[in-house]
Amino acid sequence: MALSYKARRRWSLFILLIGLPVYIVAAVSILNWLDRPPLVIELLVYVVLGVIWALPFKAIFRGVGKADPEAEDR
C-alpha cells in the first residue's frame, strides 16, 4: 500500500526527529561497549552505520522536499 504525500512527510519528520537520534545513541552506545578499535576502523563503522540507517526509509524520503503532487495547481 503506497503512502500519501502527507503521510510520507509526517513519517519522514518522525524518523528524522525521533528515530535518527535514537539510532545514533544506540550505535554510539554499542560501539562504546566494545573494546575501542583503531581509529580508522571506528570511523569506517560510523560511516557504514550512517549510510545503512537510511536505506530502509528510501521510499519514504523520496520526493518529500518537492511540491505536493496531489495538491491542486494554484
C-alpha positions in Angstrom: 0.0 0.0 0.0 1.5 3.3 -1.1 1.6 6.2 1.4 0.2 9.5 0.5 2.4 12.6 0.2 1.2 14.0 3.6 1.8 10.6 5.3 5.3 10.3 3.9 6.1 13.9 5.1 4.9 13.1 8.6 6.8 9.8 8.7 9.9 11.4 7.4 9.8 14.1 10.1 9.2 11.5 12.8 12.1 9.4 11.5 14.4 12.4 11.4 13.4 14.0 14.7 12.8 10.8 16.9 14.2 7.8 15.1 17.6 9.1 14.0 18.7 10.4 17.4 17.7 7.1 19.0 19.6 5.3 16.3 22.7 7.5 16.9 22.6 6.9 20.7 22.2 3.2 20.2 25.1 3.0 17.7 27.4 5.0 19.9 26.5 3.0 23.0 27.1 -0.3 21.3 30.4 0.8 19.9 31.4 2.1 23.4 30.6 -1.3 25.0 33.2 -2.9 22.7 36.9 -2.5 23.2 38.0 0.6 21.5 39.0 -0.4 17.9 41.7 1.5 15.9 40.5 5.0 14.8 40.3 4.0 11.1 38.0 1.0 11.9 35.9 3.1 14.2 35.5 5.8 11.6 34.6 3.1 9.0 31.9 1.6 11.3 30.4 5.1 11.8 30.3 5.8 8.1 28.7 2.5 7.3 26.1 2.9 10.1 25.4 6.4 8.9 24.5 5.1 5.4 22.7 1.9 6.4 20.1 3.7 8.5 18.6 5.5 5.5 18.3 2.5 3.2 15.0 1.1 4.6 13.4 4.5 4.5 14.4 5.5 0.9 10.8 5.1 -0.3 9.5 7.4 2.5 12.1 10.2 1.9 11.8 10.1 -1.9 10.1 13.3 -3.2 9.3 14.8 0.2 11.2 18.0 -0.5 9.2 18.7 -3.7 5.8 20.2 -4.0 2.8 18.1 -3.2 1.9 16.2 -6.5 -1.6 15.6 -5.2 -2.4 19.3 -4.5 -4.4 21.4 -6.8 -2.4 23.7 -9.1 -2.7 27.3 -7.9 
